[in-house]
Amino acid sequence: MDAAYKISSELSAIAEPEQATILSRFFKTAPGEYGEGDRFLGIRVPQTRAIVKKYCKLGTFDDVDLLTKSTFHEERLAGFLLLVELYNFAKKKKDESEIAKIVDFYRSILDRGNNWDLVDLVAPKILGDRLSAGKDAEPILMQLAASDNLWKQRVSIVATLPLIKKGMYDLTLDLALYLIPHEHDLIHKATGWMLREVGKKDERMLLAFLDHYCTKLPRTTLRYAIEKLAPRHRLQYMTMKEEASRDKSIPRKEEKHIPMSHRLTLPKKNKK
């Protein structure tokens, strides 16, 4: 476990108490907040990433295990970033057995990724990347979305990013519908982010989805989803949302009954 000790030692050497205080507020560590009790050394992500890169060739599962069990946020992040490096090494070698082991190991420690950066910087690059190359994405991600763990739920939607980049949108849209009743803003933001990514790849698909569901989406999700659209589209969907919110004849509880496995079908473009 030389890598873990070397990484931990270098992180401790550059710790900044003032920055730790700032990060503690930023990542909501006060009582009752989503990051309650987390501890920070006060290190910026590029610094952590550089230290991990320095020792990644020494890294093993034991190193990842030790780091991700740390009570310090940056050490847990370092552990997850080290696992990303191990995954990339295995991919370059086309070692399918090792890739599978890494993915399984990552899934076993998901609950240690207990803040949004520990999800967003890792889930797409390991689980999402692996699932985008196979056929198991739907049952695995739906199971995570149905869990009682906030961070596993965030993993479920964020891990669809590699699928989106490959033009595979169905699962992202299904999860967006499934997560509509979720009460946490971190899920609303992540869902809106992924919908925005769909729109960047295929605006027609996003517009078709919003035509059906913009009035049911949480406001935060909708705002994130439409961020890159033309002003006229942003105004249109926000207006539809506001009008639906004012319509007292539509019980809000209906938003909790969203059909699963919905597939949008766009009309084919006419060939020239």
Long-range contacts (C-beta under 8 A, 24 or more apart in sequence): 1-60, 1-62, 1-63, 1-66, 2-55, 2-58, 2-63, 3-55, 3-56, 3-58, 3-59, 3-60, 3-63, 3-82, 4-62, 4-63, 4-64, 4-66, 4-67, 4-79, 6-55, 6-58, 7-51, 7-52, 7-55, 7-63, 7-67, 7-75, 7-78, 7-82, 8-67, 8-70, 8-75, 8-78, 10-51, 10-54, 11-41, 11-43, 11-48, 11-51, 11-72, 11-74, 11-75, 11-78, 12-41, 14-43, 14-47, 15-41, 15-42, 15-43, 16-41, 16-42, 16-43, 17-42, 18-42, 19-43, 19-44, 23-73, 27-73, 27-115, 27-117, 34-115, 34-150, 34-184, 34-186, 35-114, 35-115, 38-73, 38-114, 38-115, 39-71, 39-72, 39-73, 40-72, 40-73, 40-74, 41-72, 41-73, 41-74, 41-75, 43-74, 45-77, 45-117, 45-121, 48-74, 48-77, 48-78, 48-81, 49-81, 51-78, 52-78, 52-81, 52-82, 52-85, 53-85, 55-82, 56-82, 56-85, 56-86, 56-89, 59-85, 59-86, 61-86, 61-101, 61-105, 64-105, 64-109, 65-109, 68-109, 68-112, 68-113, 69-112, 73-115, 73-118, 76-112, 76-113, 76-114, 76-118, 77-117, 77-118, 77-121, 79-112, 80-112, 80-113, 80-118, 80-121, 80-122, 81-121, 81-122, 83-122, 83-126, 84-121, 84-122, 84-125, 84-126, 87-125, 87-126, 87-129, 91-129, 99-130, 102-126, 103-127, 103-130, 107-140, 110-144, 110-149, 110-151, 110-152, 110-155, 111-149, 111-151, 111-152, 113-151, 113-155, 114-151, 115-151, 116-154, 116-186, 116-190, 118-151, 119-151, 119-154, 119-155, 119-158, 120-154, 120-158, 120-190, 123-154, 123-155, 123-158, 123-159, 124-158, 124-159, 124-161, 124-162, 127-155, 127-159, 128-158, 128-159, 128-160, 128-161, 128-162, 128-163, 129-162, 131-159, 131-162, 131-163, 132-162, 132-163, 132-165, 132-166, 132-168, 137-163, 137-171, 138-171, 138-174, 141-171, 141-175, 142-174, 142-175, 142-178, 145-175, 145-178, 145-179, 146-178, 150-184, 150-186, 150-187, 153-179, 153-182, 153-187, 154-186, 154-187, 154-190, 157-187, 157-190, 157-191, 157-194, 158-190, 158-193, 158-194, 160-194, 161-194, 161-197, 164-194, 164-197, 164-198, 164-201, 165-197, 165-201, 167-201, 167-202, 169-198, 169-201, 169-202, 169-205, 170-263, 172-197, 172-198, 173-198, 173-209, 173-262, 173-263, 173-264, 174-260, 174-261, 174-262, 176-209, 176-213, 176-217, 176-221, 177-213, 177-258, 177-259, 177-260, 177-262, 178-258, 178-260, 180-213, 180-216, 180-217, 180-218, 180-221, 180-255, 180-256, 180-258, 181-255, 181-256, 181-258, 182-218, 185-220, 188-218, 188-219, 188-220, 188-221, 188-224, 189-220, 189-221, 189-224, 191-217, 191-218, 191-221, 191-224, 191-225, 192-217, 192-220, 192-221, 192-222, 192-223, 192-224, 192-225, 192-227, 193-224, 195-221, 195-224, 195-225, 196-224, 196-225, 196-226, 196-227, 196-228, 199-225, 199-226, 199-228, 199-229, 200-228, 203-229, 204-266, 205-264, 205-266, 207-233, 208-264, 208-266, 209-264, 210-237, 212-264, 214-240, 214-241, 215-240, 215-241, 215-243, 215-244, 215-245, 216-255, 216-258, 217-241
